[in-house]
Amino acid sequence: MTNALSPKRARRSKLTGVVLFFEVLLGLASLLITWFGLYVIYRLVTDES
């Protein structure tokens, strides 16, 4: 019976790793977008010309 559950656990574990990878990637992308937006606003406000 434990052998029958083993492939499901392996597949679930692999899927969890993929989901975690893409969640981290999404978090990094949102941080980058936020930083770039704030940088653009800063450059617009402090423009010397």
FENZIZI-V29722 format. One record per pair of residues at least 4 apart in sequence whose ideal C-beta (glycine too) atoms are under 7 Angstrom apart, sorted by the first residue. I is the first residue (numbers start at 0). J is the second residue. D is the distance in Angstrom with one decimal. If there is no record, write none. Layout:
BEGIN
I J D
I J D
END
This chain:
BEGIN
1 5 6.6
4 8 6.0
5 9 6.3
6 10 6.2
7 11 6.2
8 12 6.1
9 13 6.4
10 14 6.2
11 15 6.3
12 16 6.7
13 17 6.7
14 18 6.3
15 19 6.2
16 20 6.4
17 21 6.6
18 22 6.2
19 23 6.5
20 24 6.4
21 25 6.2
22 26 6.5
23 27 6.4
24 28 6.3
25 29 6.4
26 30 6.4
27 31 6.3
28 32 6.3
29 33 6.3
30 34 6.2
31 35 6.2
32 36 6.3
33 37 6.4
34 38 6.1
35 39 6.4
36 40 6.5
37 41 6.2
38 42 6.3
39 43 6.3
40 44 6.3
41 45 6.1
42 46 6.4
END
